[in-house]
Amino acid sequence: MAHIFKEFGISHNASGFNSLFSEINHYESTLKCPVIIGMEGFNGYARPLDQLIQQKGYILYNINNLKLARFKELFSGPAKTDVIVPKKIVEFMRIAPSFQGER
């Protein structure tokens, strides 16, 4: 089971979205594996990118920033930086299926 994690920034516009999907297409065609995308941007803050991701059929973990902050408190590490947040999102995505259906 392959795990690929690549961080890169994009502009929140058509050019940035095209760059993201170009990167995804490269890995998808090269590795022939499903694509799962995690992003912080709950409650409409990620639109229209979240909708584009879902329209293309990718699995999306759109993570609530407050829940991510709680997760970081529980599984502490260094203070919030732009480098730490993506790594915590990946950790959150890895354990999230364990909590499906629990309330």
Backbone atoms as SQL, in Angstrom:
CREATE TABLE atoms (id INTEGER PRIMARY KEY, chain TEXT, resi INTEGER, resn TEXT, atom TEXT, x REAL, y REAL, z REAL);
INSERT INTO atoms VALUES
  (1, 'A', 1, 'MET', 'N', 0.846, -1.179, 0.000),
  (2, 'A', 1, 'MET', 'CA', 0.000, 0.000, 0.000),
  (3, 'A', 1, 'MET', 'C', 0.892, 1.242, 0.000),
  (4, 'A', 2, 'ALA', 'N', 0.795, 2.043, -1.037),
  (5, 'A', 2, 'ALA', 'CA', 1.651, 3.221, -1.170),
  (6, 'A', 2, 'ALA', 'C', 1.019, 4.431, -0.508),
  (7, 'A', 3, 'HIS', 'N', 1.862, 5.205, 0.129),
  (8, 'A', 3, 'HIS', 'CA', 1.427, 6.472, 0.714),
  (9, 'A', 3, 'HIS', 'C', 2.300, 7.560, 0.123),
  (10, 'A', 4, 'ILE', 'N', 1.672, 8.512, -0.484),
  (11, 'A', 4, 'ILE', 'CA', 2.416, 9.611, -1.067),
  (12, 'A', 4, 'ILE', 'C', 1.928, 10.888, -0.423),
  (13, 'A', 5, 'PHE', 'N', 2.868, 11.704, -0.061),
  (14, 'A', 5, 'PHE', 'CA', 2.532, 12.957, 0.586),
  (15, 'A', 5, 'PHE', 'C', 3.404, 14.031, -0.017),
  (16, 'A', 6, 'LYS', 'N', 2.784, 14.961, -0.680),
  (17, 'A', 6, 'LYS', 'CA', 3.547, 16.056, -1.271),
  (18, 'A', 6, 'LYS', 'C', 2.862, 17.363, -0.915),
  (19, 'A', 7, 'GLU', 'N', 3.643, 18.256, -0.382),
  (20, 'A', 7, 'GLU', 'CA', 3.141, 19.584, -0.055),
  (21, 'A', 7, 'GLU', 'C', 3.508, 20.547, -1.166),
  (22, 'A', 8, 'PHE', 'N', 2.568, 21.356, -1.557),
  (23, 'A', 8, 'PHE', 'CA', 2.873, 22.477, -2.434),
  (24, 'A', 8, 'PHE', 'C', 1.715, 23.454, -2.340),
  (25, 'A', 9, 'GLY', 'N', 2.031, 24.707, -2.555),
  (26, 'A', 9, 'GLY', 'CA', 1.004, 25.735, -2.481),
  (27, 'A', 9, 'GLY', 'C', 0.455, 26.048, -3.855),
  (28, 'A', 10, 'ILE', 'N', -0.779, 26.496, -3.875),
  (29, 'A', 10, 'ILE', 'CA', -1.392, 26.942, -5.124),
  (30, 'A', 10, 'ILE', 'C', -2.115, 28.255, -4.861),
  (31, 'A', 11, 'SER', 'N', -2.307, 29.011, -5.912),
  (32, 'A', 11, 'SER', 'CA', -3.139, 30.210, -5.827),
  (33, 'A', 11, 'SER', 'C', -4.592, 29.767, -5.872),
  (34, 'A', 12, 'HIS', 'N', -5.446, 30.486, -5.162),
  (35, 'A', 12, 'HIS', 'CA', -6.869, 30.135, -5.138),
  (36, 'A', 12, 'HIS', 'C', -7.560, 30.818, -6.319),
  (37, 'A', 13, 'ASN', 'N', -7.183, 30.348, -7.524),
  (38, 'A', 13, 'ASN', 'CA', -7.776, 30.851, -8.764),
  (39, 'A', 13, 'ASN', 'C', -7.654, 29.751, -9.816),
  (40, 'A', 14, 'ALA', 'N', -8.172, 30.009, -11.010),
  (41, 'A', 14, 'ALA', 'CA', -8.191, 28.982, -12.060),
  (42, 'A', 14, 'ALA', 'C', -6.795, 28.459, -12.379),
  (43, 'A', 15, 'SER', 'N', -5.814, 29.330, -12.422),
  (44, 'A', 15, 'SER', 'CA', -4.441, 28.906, -12.717),
  (45, 'A', 15, 'SER', 'C', -3.909, 27.971, -11.633),
  (46, 'A', 16, 'GLY', 'N', -4.153, 28.311, -10.380),
  (47, 'A', 16, 'GLY', 'CA', -3.726, 27.464, -9.269),
  (48, 'A', 16, 'GLY', 'C', -4.424, 26.118, -9.278),
  (49, 'A', 17, 'PHE', 'N', -5.723, 26.131, -9.573),
  (50, 'A', 17, 'PHE', 'CA', -6.483, 24.878, -9.614),
  (51, 'A', 17, 'PHE', 'C', -5.966, 23.988, -10.736),
  (52, 'A', 18, 'ASN', 'N', -5.677, 24.590, -11.901),
  (53, 'A', 18, 'ASN', 'CA', -5.123, 23.812, -13.019),
  (54, 'A', 18, 'ASN', 'C', -3.780, 23.202, -12.645),
  (55, 'A', 19, 'SER', 'N', -2.970, 23.949, -11.916),
  (56, 'A', 19, 'SER', 'CA', -1.677, 23.442, -11.451),
  (57, 'A', 19, 'SER', 'C', -1.871, 22.242, -10.527),
  (58, 'A', 20, 'LEU', 'N', -2.821, 22.350, -9.613),
  (59, 'A', 20, 'LEU', 'CA', -3.120, 21.246, -8.691),
  (60, 'A', 20, 'LEU', 'C', -3.555, 20.005, -9.455),
  (61, 'A', 21, 'PHE', 'N', -4.507, 20.157, -10.365),
  (62, 'A', 21, 'PHE', 'CA', -5.017, 18.991, -11.081),
  (63, 'A', 21, 'PHE', 'C', -3.977, 18.400, -12.029),
  (64, 'A', 22, 'SER', 'N', -3.090, 19.213, -12.542),
  (65, 'A', 22, 'SER', 'CA', -1.982, 18.703, -13.354),
  (66, 'A', 22, 'SER', 'C', -1.074, 17.814, -12.507),
  (67, 'A', 23, 'GLU', 'N', -0.767, 18.269, -11.302),
  (68, 'A', 23, 'GLU', 'CA', 0.066, 17.494, -10.372),
  (69, 'A', 23, 'GLU', 'C', -0.621, 16.175, -10.006),
  (70, 'A', 24, 'ILE', 'N', -1.902, 16.253, -9.706),
  (71, 'A', 24, 'ILE', 'CA', -2.666, 15.050, -9.346),
  (72, 'A', 24, 'ILE', 'C', -2.693, 14.075, -10.512),
  (73, 'A', 25, 'ASN', 'N', -2.962, 14.575, -11.720),
  (74, 'A', 25, 'ASN', 'CA', -3.014, 13.709, -12.903),
  (75, 'A', 25, 'ASN', 'C', -1.694, 12.992, -13.130),
  (76, 'A', 26, 'HIS', 'N', -0.594, 13.684, -12.872),
  (77, 'A', 26, 'HIS', 'CA', 0.726, 13.071, -13.028),
  (78, 'A', 26, 'HIS', 'C', 0.852, 11.844, -12.123),
  (79, 'A', 27, 'TYR', 'N', 0.543, 12.010, -10.841),
  (80, 'A', 27, 'TYR', 'CA', 0.671, 10.892, -9.903),
  (81, 'A', 27, 'TYR', 'C', -0.355, 9.799, -10.181),
  (82, 'A', 28, 'GLU', 'N', -1.549, 10.202, -10.526),
  (83, 'A', 28, 'GLU', 'CA', -2.602, 9.221, -10.788),
  (84, 'A', 28, 'GLU', 'C', -2.240, 8.344, -11.992),
  (85, 'A', 29, 'SER', 'N', -1.728, 8.944, -13.052),
  (86, 'A', 29, 'SER', 'CA', -1.382, 8.153, -14.239),
  (87, 'A', 29, 'SER', 'C', -0.097, 7.361, -14.046),
  (88, 'A', 30, 'THR', 'N', 0.842, 7.894, -13.295),
  (89, 'A', 30, 'THR', 'CA', 2.111, 7.210, -13.063),
  (90, 'A', 30, 'THR', 'C', 1.956, 6.037, -12.110),
  (91, 'A', 31, 'LEU', 'N', 1.225, 6.244, -11.041),
  (92, 'A', 31, 'LEU', 'CA', 1.152, 5.238, -9.978),
  (93, 'A', 31, 'LEU', 'C', -0.088, 4.359, -10.020),
  (94, 'A', 32, 'LYS', 'N', -1.070, 4.748, -10.807),
  (95, 'A', 32, 'LYS', 'CA', -2.297, 3.946, -10.950),
  (96, 'A', 32, 'LYS', 'C', -2.915, 3.624, -9.587),
  (97, 'A', 33, 'CYS', 'N', -3.105, 4.643, -8.783),
  (98, 'A', 33, 'CYS', 'CA', -3.694, 4.442, -7.464),
  (99, 'A', 33, 'CYS', 'C', -4.732, 5.529, -7.198),
  (100, 'A', 34, 'PRO', 'N', -5.633, 5.273, -6.253),
  (101, 'A', 34, 'PRO', 'CA', -6.655, 6.278, -5.951),
  (102, 'A', 34, 'PRO', 'C', -6.040, 7.537, -5.338),
  (103, 'A', 35, 'VAL', 'N', -6.702, 8.644, -5.563),
  (104, 'A', 35, 'VAL', 'CA', -6.243, 9.926, -5.043),
  (105, 'A', 35, 'VAL', 'C', -7.152, 10.343, -3.898),
  (106, 'A', 36, 'ILE', 'N', -6.541, 10.698, -2.783),
  (107, 'A', 36, 'ILE', 'CA', -7.268, 11.213, -1.626),
  (108, 'A', 36, 'ILE', 'C', -6.664, 12.571, -1.298),
  (109, 'A', 37, 'ILE', 'N', -7.511, 13.573, -1.193),
  (110, 'A', 37, 'ILE', 'CA', -7.047, 14.933, -0.948),
  (111, 'A', 37, 'ILE', 'C', -7.582, 15.409, 0.392),
  (112, 'A', 38, 'GLY', 'N', -6.698, 15.979, 1.190),
  (113, 'A', 38, 'GLY', 'CA', -7.100, 16.579, 2.460),
  (114, 'A', 38, 'GLY', 'C', -6.811, 18.062, 2.434),
  (115, 'A', 39, 'MET', 'N', -7.781, 18.834, 2.895),
  (116, 'A', 39, 'MET', 'CA', -7.576, 20.278, 2.938),
  (117, 'A', 39, 'MET', 'C', -8.340, 20.894, 4.095),
  (118, 'A', 40, 'GLU', 'N', -7.785, 21.963, 4.604),
  (119, 'A', 40, 'GLU', 'CA', -8.444, 22.723, 5.658),
  (120, 'A', 40, 'GLU', 'C', -9.239, 23.821, 4.964),
  (121, 'A', 41, 'GLY', 'N', -10.519, 23.867, 5.219),
  (122, 'A', 41, 'GLY', 'CA', -11.343, 24.870, 4.547),
  (123, 'A', 41, 'GLY', 'C', -12.804, 24.512, 4.625),
  (124, 'A', 42, 'PHE', 'N', -13.281, 24.279, 5.810),
  (125, 'A', 42, 'PHE', 'CA', -14.652, 23.850, 6.049),
  (126, 'A', 42, 'PHE', 'C', -15.590, 25.051, 5.996),
  (127, 'A', 43, 'ASN', 'N', -16.864, 24.811, 5.766),
  (128, 'A', 43, 'ASN', 'CA', -17.904, 25.845, 5.821),
  (129, 'A', 43, 'ASN', 'C', -17.822, 26.835, 4.665),
  (130, 'A', 44, 'GLY', 'N', -17.454, 26.357, 3.504),
  (131, 'A', 44, 'GLY', 'CA', -17.450, 27.210, 2.332),
  (132, 'A', 44, 'GLY', 'C', -16.164, 27.949, 2.040),
  (133, 'A', 45, 'TYR', 'N', -15.186, 27.876, 2.945),
  (134, 'A', 45, 'TYR', 'CA', -13.947, 28.622, 2.730),
  (135, 'A', 45, 'TYR', 'C', -13.098, 28.034, 1.608),
  (136, 'A', 46, 'ALA', 'N', -13.340, 26.811, 1.232),
  (137, 'A', 46, 'ALA', 'CA', -12.539, 26.162, 0.193),
  (138, 'A', 46, 'ALA', 'C', -13.203, 26.221, -1.179),
  (139, 'A', 47, 'ARG', 'N', -14.379, 26.819, -1.264),
  (140, 'A', 47, 'ARG', 'CA', -15.068, 26.861, -2.549),
  (141, 'A', 47, 'ARG', 'C', -14.347, 27.790, -3.508),
  (142, 'A', 48, 'PRO', 'N', -14.294, 27.505, -4.768),
  (143, 'A', 48, 'PRO', 'CA', -14.908, 26.385, -5.462),
  (144, 'A', 48, 'PRO', 'C', -14.004, 25.163, -5.571),
  (145, 'A', 49, 'LEU', 'N', -12.801, 25.216, -4.969),
  (146, 'A', 49, 'LEU', 'CA', -11.852, 24.111, -5.126),
  (147, 'A', 49, 'LEU', 'C', -12.416, 22.796, -4.617),
  (148, 'A', 50, 'ASP', 'N', -13.087, 22.803, -3.471),
  (149, 'A', 50, 'ASP', 'CA', -13.630, 21.551, -2.941),
  (150, 'A', 50, 'ASP', 'C', -14.638, 20.935, -3.907),
  (151, 'A', 51, 'GLN', 'N', -15.449, 21.783, -4.533),
  (152, 'A', 51, 'GLN', 'CA', -16.437, 21.280, -5.491),
  (153, 'A', 51, 'GLN', 'C', -15.761, 20.708, -6.740),
  (154, 'A', 52, 'LEU', 'N', -14.716, 21.354, -7.208),
  (155, 'A', 52, 'LEU', 'CA', -13.985, 20.862, -8.380),
  (156, 'A', 52, 'LEU', 'C', -13.339, 19.510, -8.097),
  (157, 'A', 53, 'ILE', 'N', -12.780, 19.358, -6.901),
  (158, 'A', 53, 'ILE', 'CA', -12.158, 18.092, -6.509),
  (159, 'A', 53, 'ILE', 'C', -13.191, 16.975, -6.536),
  (160, 'A', 54, 'GLN', 'N', -14.358, 17.233, -5.971),
  (161, 'A', 54, 'GLN', 'CA', -15.401, 16.210, -5.929),
  (162, 'A', 54, 'GLN', 'C', -15.964, 15.928, -7.318),
  (163, 'A', 55, 'GLN', 'N', -16.106, 16.955, -8.154),
  (164, 'A', 55, 'GLN', 'CA', -16.595, 16.754, -9.520),
  (165, 'A', 55, 'GLN', 'C', -15.671, 15.845, -10.317),
  (166, 'A', 56, 'LYS', 'N', -14.390, 15.888, -10.007),
  (167, 'A', 56, 'LYS', 'CA', -13.422, 15.042, -10.704),
  (168, 'A', 56, 'LYS', 'C', -13.376, 13.626, -10.130),
  (169, 'A', 57, 'GLY', 'N', -14.169, 13.383, -9.069),
  (170, 'A', 57, 'GLY', 'CA', -14.285, 12.034, -8.526),
  (171, 'A', 57, 'GLY', 'C', -13.248, 11.657, -7.485),
  (172, 'A', 58, 'TYR', 'N', -12.482, 12.620, -6.992),
  (173, 'A', 58, 'TYR', 'CA', -11.481, 12.328, -5.974),
  (174, 'A', 58, 'TYR', 'C', -12.121, 12.299, -4.588),
  (175, 'A', 59, 'ILE', 'N', -11.531, 11.527, -3.700),
  (176, 'A', 59, 'ILE', 'CA', -11.971, 11.492, -2.310),
  (177, 'A', 59, 'ILE', 'C', -11.436, 12.749, -1.637),
  (178, 'A', 60, 'LEU', 'N', -12.313, 13.469, -0.934),
  (179, 'A', 60, 'LEU', 'CA', -11.919, 14.720, -0.296),
  (180, 'A', 60, 'LEU', 'C', -12.204, 14.669, 1.195),
  (181, 'A', 61, 'TYR', 'N', -11.185, 14.941, 1.983),
  (182, 'A', 61, 'TYR', 'CA', -11.341, 15.174, 3.417),
  (183, 'A', 61, 'TYR', 'C', -11.253, 16.685, 3.591),
  (184, 'A', 62, 'ASN', 'N', -12.403, 17.329, 3.721),
  (185, 'A', 62, 'ASN', 'CA', -12.457, 18.771, 3.928),
  (186, 'A', 62, 'ASN', 'C', -12.556, 18.974, 5.432),
  (187, 'A', 63, 'ILE', 'N', -11.458, 19.324, 6.050),
  (188, 'A', 63, 'ILE', 'CA', -11.329, 19.273, 7.504),
  (189, 'A', 63, 'ILE', 'C', -11.661, 20.619, 8.138),
  (190, 'A', 64, 'ASN', 'N', -12.546, 20.560, 9.116),
  (191, 'A', 64, 'ASN', 'CA', -12.941, 21.730, 9.888),
  (192, 'A', 64, 'ASN', 'C', -11.725, 22.240, 10.657),
  (193, 'A', 65, 'ASN', 'N', -11.431, 23.534, 10.531),
  (194, 'A', 65, 'ASN', 'CA', -10.233, 24.079, 11.174),
  (195, 'A', 65, 'ASN', 'C', -10.289, 23.983, 12.696),
  (196, 'A', 66, 'LEU', 'N', -11.480, 24.054, 13.295),
  (197, 'A', 66, 'LEU', 'CA', -11.585, 23.923, 14.752),
  (198, 'A', 66, 'LEU', 'C', -11.294, 22.491, 15.199),
  (199, 'A', 67, 'LYS', 'N', -11.791, 21.515, 14.434),
  (200, 'A', 67, 'LYS', 'CA', -11.503, 20.111, 14.757),
  (201, 'A', 67, 'LYS', 'C', -10.023, 19.803, 14.568),
  (202, 'A', 68, 'LEU', 'N', -9.432, 20.390, 13.552),
  (203, 'A', 68, 'LEU', 'CA', -7.999, 20.192, 13.335),
  (204, 'A', 68, 'LEU', 'C', -7.198, 20.797, 14.488),
  (205, 'A', 69, 'ALA', 'N', -7.626, 21.956, 14.973),
  (206, 'A', 69, 'ALA', 'CA', -6.941, 22.582, 16.112),
  (207, 'A', 69, 'ALA', 'C', -7.037, 21.695, 17.349),
  (208, 'A', 70, 'ARG', 'N', -8.212, 21.107, 17.593),
  (209, 'A', 70, 'ARG', 'CA', -8.375, 20.179, 18.732),
  (210, 'A', 70, 'ARG', 'C', -7.491, 18.953, 18.559),
  (211, 'A', 71, 'PHE', 'N', -7.453, 18.436, 17.348),
  (212, 'A', 71, 'PHE', 'CA', -6.616, 17.274, 17.046),
  (213, 'A', 71, 'PHE', 'C', -5.154, 17.586, 17.344),
  (214, 'A', 72, 'LYS', 'N', -4.707, 18.774, 16.948),
  (215, 'A', 72, 'LYS', 'CA', -3.315, 19.165, 17.196),
  (216, 'A', 72, 'LYS', 'C', -3.041, 19.313, 18.688),
  (217, 'A', 73, 'GLU', 'N', -4.065, 19.742, 19.451),
  (218, 'A', 73, 'GLU', 'CA', -3.905, 19.832, 20.907),
  (219, 'A', 73, 'GLU', 'C', -3.754, 18.446, 21.517),
  (220, 'A', 74, 'LEU', 'N', -4.589, 17.505, 21.069),
  (221, 'A', 74, 'LEU', 'CA', -4.543, 16.139, 21.605),
  (222, 'A', 74, 'LEU', 'C', -3.252, 15.426, 21.236),
  (223, 'A', 75, 'PHE', 'N', -2.822, 15.599, 20.011),
  (224, 'A', 75, 'PHE', 'CA', -1.615, 14.947, 19.517),
  (225, 'A', 75, 'PHE', 'C', -0.584, 16.038, 19.265),
  (226, 'A', 76, 'SER', 'N', -0.128, 16.602, 20.358),
  (227, 'A', 76, 'SER', 'CA', 0.683, 17.818, 20.291),
  (228, 'A', 76, 'SER', 'C', 1.988, 17.619, 19.545),
  (229, 'A', 77, 'GLY', 'N', 2.481, 18.714, 19.120),
  (230, 'A', 77, 'GLY', 'CA', 3.744, 18.791, 18.411),
  (231, 'A', 77, 'GLY', 'C', 4.176, 20.238, 18.445),
  (232, 'A', 78, 'PRO', 'N', 5.002, 20.634, 17.519),
  (233, 'A', 78, 'PRO', 'CA', 5.439, 22.030, 17.480),
  (234, 'A', 78, 'PRO', 'C', 4.261, 22.984, 17.272),
  (235, 'A', 79, 'ALA', 'N', 4.488, 24.237, 17.562),
  (236, 'A', 79, 'ALA', 'CA', 3.455, 25.256, 17.379),
  (237, 'A', 79, 'ALA', 'C', 3.045, 25.326, 15.913),
  (238, 'A', 80, 'LYS', 'N', 1.862, 25.897, 15.676),
  (239, 'A', 80, 'LYS', 'CA', 1.335, 25.972, 14.315),
  (240, 'A', 80, 'LYS', 'C', 2.276, 26.753, 13.399),
  (241, 'A', 81, 'THR', 'N', 2.618, 26.098, 12.325),
  (242, 'A', 81, 'THR', 'CA', 3.341, 26.764, 11.245),
  (243, 'A', 81, 'THR', 'C', 2.754, 26.246, 9.949),
  (244, 'A', 82, 'ASP', 'N', 3.061, 26.895, 8.851),
  (245, 'A', 82, 'ASP', 'CA', 2.557, 26.426, 7.566),
  (246, 'A', 82, 'ASP', 'C', 3.106, 25.057, 7.208),
  (247, 'A', 83, 'VAL', 'N', 4.240, 24.670, 7.789),
  (248, 'A', 83, 'VAL', 'CA', 4.829, 23.356, 7.525),
  (249, 'A', 83, 'VAL', 'C', 4.123, 22.275, 8.340),
  (250, 'A', 84, 'ILE', 'N', 3.724, 22.577, 9.564),
  (251, 'A', 84, 'ILE', 'CA', 3.118, 21.593, 10.459),
  (252, 'A', 84, 'ILE', 'C', 1.689, 21.253, 10.055),
  (253, 'A', 85, 'VAL', 'N', 0.895, 22.220, 9.644),
  (254, 'A', 85, 'VAL', 'CA', -0.524, 22.006, 9.371),
  (255, 'A', 85, 'VAL', 'C', -0.763, 20.893, 8.350),
  (256, 'A', 86, 'PRO', 'N', -0.105, 20.868, 7.179),
  (257, 'A', 86, 'PRO', 'CA', -0.355, 19.768, 6.240),
  (258, 'A', 86, 'PRO', 'C', -0.031, 18.392, 6.828),
  (259, 'A', 87, 'LYS', 'N', 1.001, 18.311, 7.643),
  (260, 'A', 87, 'LYS', 'CA', 1.356, 17.024, 8.246),
  (261, 'A', 87, 'LYS', 'C', 0.286, 16.568, 9.226),
  (262, 'A', 88, 'LYS', 'N', -0.293, 17.494, 9.967),
  (263, 'A', 88, 'LYS', 'CA', -1.374, 17.150, 10.897),
  (264, 'A', 88, 'LYS', 'C', -2.635, 16.759, 10.130),
  (265, 'A', 89, 'ILE', 'N', -2.880, 17.390, 8.988),
  (266, 'A', 89, 'ILE', 'CA', -4.025, 17.012, 8.166),
  (267, 'A', 89, 'ILE', 'C', -3.877, 15.565, 7.712),
  (268, 'A', 90, 'VAL', 'N', -2.677, 15.175, 7.300),
  (269, 'A', 90, 'VAL', 'CA', -2.448, 13.787, 6.874),
  (270, 'A', 90, 'VAL', 'C', -2.656, 12.831, 8.044),
  (271, 'A', 91, 'GLU', 'N', -2.136, 13.167, 9.217),
  (272, 'A', 91, 'GLU', 'CA', -2.362, 12.319, 10.398),
  (273, 'A', 91, 'GLU', 'C', -3.851, 12.188, 10.679),
  (274, 'A', 92, 'PHE', 'N', -4.566, 13.295, 10.611),
  (275, 'A', 92, 'PHE', 'CA', -6.010, 13.304, 10.853),
  (276, 'A', 92, 'PHE', 'C', -6.723, 12.406, 9.846),
  (277, 'A', 93, 'MET', 'N', -6.337, 12.505, 8.573),
  (278, 'A', 93, 'MET', 'CA', -6.950, 11.691, 7.526),
  (279, 'A', 93, 'MET', 'C', -6.703, 10.206, 7.755),
  (280, 'A', 94, 'ARG', 'N', -5.534, 9.867, 8.269),
  (281, 'A', 94, 'ARG', 'CA', -5.201, 8.455, 8.478),
  (282, 'A', 94, 'ARG', 'C', -6.044, 7.818, 9.571),
  (283, 'A', 95, 'ILE', 'N', -6.397, 8.588, 10.605),
  (284, 'A', 95, 'ILE', 'CA', -7.179, 7.983, 11.688),
  (285, 'A', 95, 'ILE', 'C', -8.672, 8.241, 11.558),
  (286, 'A', 96, 'ALA', 'N', -9.077, 9.185, 10.717),
  (287, 'A', 96, 'ALA', 'CA', -10.492, 9.533, 10.580),
  (288, 'A', 96, 'ALA', 'C', -11.391, 8.337, 10.275),
  (289, 'A', 97, 'PRO', 'N', -11.001, 7.401, 9.389),
  (290, 'A', 97, 'PRO', 'CA', -11.885, 6.262, 9.123),
  (291, 'A', 97, 'PRO', 'C', -12.207, 5.435, 10.374),
  (292, 'A', 98, 'SER', 'N', -11.360, 5.479, 11.376),
  (293, 'A', 98, 'SER', 'CA', -11.602, 4.745, 12.620),
  (294, 'A', 98, 'SER', 'C', -12.799, 5.288, 13.372),
  (295, 'A', 99, 'PHE', 'N', -13.146, 6.542, 13.118),
  (296, 'A', 99, 'PHE', 'CA', -14.227, 7.189, 13.852),
  (297, 'A', 99, 'PHE', 'C', -15.522, 7.283, 13.063),
  (298, 'A', 100, 'GLN', 'N', -15.558, 6.743, 11.863),
  (299, 'A', 100, 'GLN', 'CA', -16.768, 6.811, 11.054),
  (300, 'A', 100, 'GLN', 'C', -17.924, 6.138, 11.778),
  (301, 'A', 101, 'GLY', 'N', -19.037, 6.828, 11.847),
  (302, 'A', 101, 'GLY', 'CA', -20.231, 6.259, 12.472),
  (303, 'A', 101, 'GLY', 'C', -20.290, 6.435, 13.974),
  (304, 'A', 102, 'GLU', 'N', -19.221, 6.913, 14.598),
  (305, 'A', 102, 'GLU', 'CA', -19.234, 7.121, 16.048),
  (306, 'A', 102, 'GLU', 'C', -19.708, 8.524, 16.352),
  (307, 'A', 103, 'ARG', 'N', -20.483, 8.659, 17.390),
  (308, 'A', 103, 'ARG', 'CA', -20.957, 9.984, 17.832),
  (309, 'A', 103, 'ARG', 'C', -20.816, 10.079, 19.315);
